């Protein structure tokens, strides 16, 4: 197990916390003492089979003894993003951890992908990351705590992605913005990094789109532990990195990944190979 950093007195603003990876991140940070701003679109799940709201996530985090605040947010809307950032700072004070997690996904080739779905993924994934990151820049420059801007997105390793070009383009755009900010903000000791799972993760999206079976998935906990390992480092030194969960956790001393698996045996590196077909495990 990795050594969990003490985040007491720190505050994280996380997008897409209703369920899945975003919720796992919020709960893990709260467990370490971090106050949480829970954001996303869902505020009422009474008329859907999909359980989870930003308020329920905030309540579960509050049960761990931290301060929380929930804000309904459409990350595509510039005015809404700026208002949410202003509200979060007003309610919570200094925010030193910003995590771009909200994403839209649809797997299809160019011929089958409607233009409006292409636009949606780029607006949520790339534009959303751009707007949230940009809105926090001045605030992060002046934080007293270690400042972090993290994004749930893959390394940029390919120049084509047949069968999933639209989704891949939008996800790599999230990393492109984040890693560019690492250099643009190089003089302010803000750790700008992206993180990505090697395997598929058990979320609503993987199940809905039929991306394998439980043999192919790991729990969101491995992504949460990866973020905790990043947050245990010095942002002035650890910035500009696009990391894979397995590789970073292995570097931190994890040798047994079975606790993250849904079934026996390590899942194939499906998620990494989605963006780098030649990816091979190094652990």
Residue, then its C-alpha position, 0 to 999 in steps of 0.5 A: x500500500x502507498x503511504x497516504x499524505x496528510x491533506x488536512x486543511x487542504x481543499x480540492x475542487x473536483x469535476x464529475x464527482x457523481x459516481x465512478x472515478x470522480x467519486x472515488x477521488x473525492x472520497x479518498x481525498x476526504x479520507x486523508x483530511x481534504x475538504x471537497x468541492x463536489x461538482x457535476x451535472x446530476x443533482x437528482x437521481x430519483x427518476x433514473x436507474x443511475x444512482x449518485x448525485x454531487x450532493x450524495x458524494x459531498x455528504x459521504x465526504x462530510x461523514x469523514x469529518x471534512x468540509x464539503x460544498x456541492x455545485x451543479x456545473x456544466x463545464x462547457x459553460x464559461x460563465x458557469x465555470x467562472x461562477x462555480x470557481x468564485x462560489x467555491x473559493x467564497x465558500x471554502x477559502x483557499x483551494x489548492x487542488x484542482x482535478x479535471x475528471x469530468x468527461x464524455x465518451x462514445x466509441x465510434x468511427x468517423x462515419x458513425x459518429x454524429x457531429x453533435x456527439x463529436x462536439x459534445x466530447x470536445x466541449x466537455x473534455x477539452x473545453x471543460x478542462x481548459x475552462x476550469x484550469x484557466x479559471x483557477x490559474x490566478x488563485x493557484x498562483x497564490x496558494x499557501x499550500x502545495x498547488x496541484x492541477x491534475x487531469x484524468x487523461x492519457x499520455x499523447x503517444x499516437x497520431x491516429x486512432x481508427x474506430x475511436x478518433x473523436x474520443x481519443x482526440x478529446x482525451x488527448x486534448x485534456x493532457x495537451x492542455x495540462x502539460x502545456x500549463x506545466x511549462x506556462x506556470x513553471x515559475x509558480x510551483x504548481x504541479x500540472x500532471x495527467x494520470x491514466x489507468x493502464x486497464x479499463x476501470x469499472x465505471x458506468x461508461x465501461x459497462x454501458x459501452x460494453x468495454x470488456x467484462x469484469x475480467x478486464x476491469x479494475x476498481x476506481x481505487x487504483x486511480x484514487x491511489x495514483x492521485x494520492x501518490x502524486x499529491x504526496x510529492x513536491x509540485x515544484x519537482x513533479x510537474x509536466x508528467x503524464x503518468x500511468x497508474x501501474x507505473x507510478x504505483x510500482x515506483x512507489x513500492x506497490x508490487x501486488x495489484x490484485x486488490x484492485x482487480x475484480x476477478x483473479x488475474x491481472x486485466x490486460x492493458x486495454x486502456x493504455x493500448x486504446x491510446x498507444x497500441x504498442x504499449x507493453x507493461x514494464x512491471 
